Amino acid sequence: MKNTLLLALSIAVALVAQTAAVCEAQYAQYGDVVIANAMVGHHLYNLFGQDLGRIQKVTFDDYGTPAFIIVSIIGSNKIVPIPFSALVPSYRPNRFTVAITIGQLRNMPGYSINALDSF
């Protein structure tokens, strides 16, 4: 049983590492800007699979690296910036995930959806 558990753990670690490697390869191949812009319009989910909202915009720092994703919270008229680094690799294509609950997201400081053009 111990060997089976170790094998299962090894496979899980390998899958996570492979997903991270694919994400890094995509960034290297297509560039940060292309991938970040392709995220716009997709939904953002948490680790429990709950739909948190829609990615409205991706902002960049002075070096052209993605800095924040601007998310419109589902069931709200509020947008919230989430650090790009908070994204968690996902095994599903076009599935963007963060380790945040909907309650935490709603309690975060945010802006009116009308302020979207100022980002």
Backbone torsions as a table, in degrees:
resi	resn	phi	psi	omega
1	MET	NA	-37.7	-179.8
2	LYS	-62.9	-42.2	178.5
3	ASN	-64.2	-37.7	179.0
4	THR	-64.8	-42.4	178.5
5	LEU	-63.3	-43.3	178.3
6	LEU	-64.0	-39.7	178.3
7	LEU	-64.2	-44.9	179.3
8	ALA	-62.3	-42.3	178.4
9	LEU	-64.0	-41.4	178.8
10	SER	-62.8	-41.3	179.2
11	ILE	-65.4	-43.3	179.8
12	ALA	-61.5	-44.0	178.8
13	VAL	-63.2	-40.8	179.8
14	ALA	-64.3	-40.7	178.9
15	LEU	-64.5	-41.9	178.1
16	VAL	-64.5	-43.6	179.5
17	ALA	-63.5	-39.3	179.5
18	GLN	-65.3	-42.4	178.0
19	THR	-60.8	-44.7	178.6
20	ALA	-63.4	-39.5	179.4
21	ALA	-65.2	-39.4	177.7
22	VAL	-64.0	-43.1	178.2
23	CYS	-59.9	-44.9	179.6
24	GLU	-64.0	-40.2	179.6
25	ALA	-64.9	-38.5	178.1
26	GLN	-63.6	-42.9	178.4
27	TYR	-60.7	-44.0	-178.6
28	ALA	-66.7	-37.3	-175.0
29	GLN	-76.0	-44.5	-172.1
30	TYR	-105.4	-18.4	-179.4
31	GLY	90.9	150.3	-176.7
32	ASP	-60.8	-39.8	-174.5
33	VAL	-66.0	-45.2	-178.6
34	VAL	-62.4	-46.3	-178.9
35	ILE	-67.4	-43.7	179.9
36	ALA	-61.6	-42.9	179.3
37	ASN	-67.7	-29.9	177.9
38	ALA	-70.4	-18.9	178.9
39	MET	-72.3	-27.3	-174.9
40	VAL	-60.5	131.8	-179.9
41	GLY	96.7	-17.1	179.1
42	HIS	-83.0	157.6	178.6
43	HIS	-83.5	153.2	176.5
44	LEU	-108.8	133.2	-177.8
45	TYR	-120.3	159.0	171.9
46	ASN	-98.2	-179.0	-175.8
47	LEU	-67.5	-15.6	177.7
48	PHE	-90.4	0.4	179.6
49	GLY	85.4	7.7	179.1
50	GLN	-77.9	136.6	176.6
51	ASP	-74.1	118.7	-178.9
52	LEU	-92.8	-27.6	-177.8
53	GLY	156.7	-167.2	-176.2
54	ARG	-113.9	138.0	176.4
55	ILE	-73.9	118.0	-177.0
56	GLN	-95.6	-31.6	-174.6
57	LYS	-162.4	155.6	172.0
58	VAL	-122.3	128.5	178.1
59	THR	-101.1	157.9	-176.3
60	PHE	-124.4	151.0	175.8
61	ASP	-83.7	-175.0	-177.0
62	ASP	-64.9	-17.3	-179.1
63	TYR	-97.4	2.4	179.8
64	GLY	83.9	13.0	178.3
65	THR	-92.2	138.2	178.2
66	PRO	-57.6	131.1	-177.2
67	ALA	-108.4	-50.1	-177.5
68	PHE	-137.6	150.0	166.6
69	ILE	-105.5	134.9	179.1
70	ILE	-99.6	118.4	-173.6
71	VAL	-115.3	131.3	170.7
72	SER	-88.6	122.2	-175.1
73	ILE	-71.2	133.9	-179.5
74	ILE	-62.0	134.7	179.5
75	GLY	72.7	21.1	-176.9
76	SER	-143.4	164.8	176.1
77	ASN	-108.1	34.2	-172.5
78	LYS	-123.1	142.6	171.5
79	ILE	-114.2	148.0	-176.8
80	VAL	-134.8	132.1	173.0
81	PRO	-82.7	133.1	177.3
82	ILE	-122.4	131.1	179.2
83	PRO	-55.4	135.4	179.1
84	PHE	-58.0	-32.5	-178.9
85	SER	-68.5	-12.8	179.1
86	ALA	-78.5	-11.1	179.0
87	LEU	-64.3	138.9	179.8
88	VAL	-106.3	133.2	178.1
89	PRO	-56.6	141.8	179.6
90	SER	-124.3	146.9	178.5
91	TYR	-82.4	-10.0	-178.7
92	ARG	-97.5	133.2	178.8
93	PRO	-65.9	144.8	179.4
94	ASN	56.4	29.4	176.5
95	ARG	-116.9	113.8	-176.8
96	PHE	-106.7	130.7	-169.4
97	THR	-133.0	143.8	173.6
98	VAL	-134.4	159.8	179.5
99	ALA	-94.0	64.3	-178.8
100	ILE	-136.4	141.8	174.3
101	THR	-88.5	162.9	179.0
102	ILE	-63.3	-34.8	177.6
103	GLY	-63.9	-44.2	177.9
104	GLN	-62.9	-40.6	-179.6
105	LEU	-64.2	-43.5	179.9
106	ARG	-66.3	-27.7	179.9
107	ASN	-86.2	-8.4	179.2
108	MET	-70.8	147.8	174.3
109	PRO	-63.2	139.9	-178.0
110	GLY	-148.0	-165.1	-176.1
111	TYR	-134.6	162.1	173.1
112	SER	-68.0	148.6	178.5
113	ILE	-57.8	-24.5	179.6
114	ASN	-68.6	-17.7	-179.5
115	ALA	-85.0	1.7	-174.9
116	LEU	-56.6	-37.9	-178.1
117	ASP	-67.8	-16.4	-178.6
118	SER	-83.9	-4.5	178.3
119	PHE	-90.3	NA	NA
